[in-house]
């Protein structure tokens, strides 16, 4: 046990021993009062009721024997109580101090960055079990956060490396006279600069949304207006790519209380994602309907590349890519779907991805509470 553990143990032992000693002392004093003041008087009354004289030698001897026996019994009982209290105190101290020492050592390791530290069940009662479980849960969360942080840094570094390398190569070529500032060169430089700017904007957006710093301006908005505006904004890009874009709206849909700009961002990201993964000649459908529980569902479905079932639970994670090389070629930052999920959750909604497999298309659908649920 460490020096801190011994200090904890001795302090805990002193407190437990003091508490038990107080209990024993209170019990002993009570017993002495009963035995010394009440017991002999009651015994004397019983002798008198037996028609024995108060000064009868037998009575005097019996009363003296009663007092002596009571004192001896109380002394032995008090001594045994003290010994038992000391034994119980030391036993509990060792058990509790060992558990606290283990927890203290694990806490020190976690503070040093070793998030794989865990503590075993102390078997000392519900409170200690809950403490151990809470610590292990905290350590697990920290370990997952650290793994996510490392992966995020690695992915950001990877994302930045390519455009920076291209920009550097072209700038060095221009400096050395190997390249000239042609319209094609300018386009490449602008594209790579835009790629870096988009990455920075997406990182800032998802950090702000997931950190709870997103201020929503909620206003009643017809669902039809949301999806029609999203369709109109993306129509030119879809026509240029040779991909059909259609609407499928259920009649009589009620309004929803949403931040129109943020939900437009959600739909825009989903439509951009579908555009990247749907081949020329494919089709994308924006649909909206009302579920039985009253929530509104909006979906973006495509008949493109599809997603394997193993990847579906992870598609909303930052920088998660079903096919790394393919997605980078498509120009996505890897953060768009994370932004989508964060915005939908900020609206008290839910979102999920569905696909029947590779080559069989994908559907991203999210739900929003009806206007009445927010009033």
Protein Blocks (a to p, Z undefined) as FASTA:
>chain_A
ZZklmmmmmmmmmmmmmmmmmmmmmmmmmmmmmmmmmmmmmmmmmmmmnopafklmklmm
mmmmmmmmmmmmmmmmmmmmmmmmmmmmmmmmmmmmmmmmmmmmmmmmmmnopakbccdd
ehnajklmmmmmmmmmmmmmmmmmmmmmmmmmmmmmmmmmmmmmmmmmmmmmmmnomacc
dfklmmmmmmmmmmmmmmmmmmmmmmmmmnopaccddddddfklmmmmmmmmmmmmmmmn
opacdddddehiacddddfklmmmmmmmmmmmmmmmccehiacdddddddfkopacdddd
dfbeopafklmmmmmpghiafblmlmmmnopahlmmmmmmmmmmmnopacddddebehia
padddddddfklmZZ
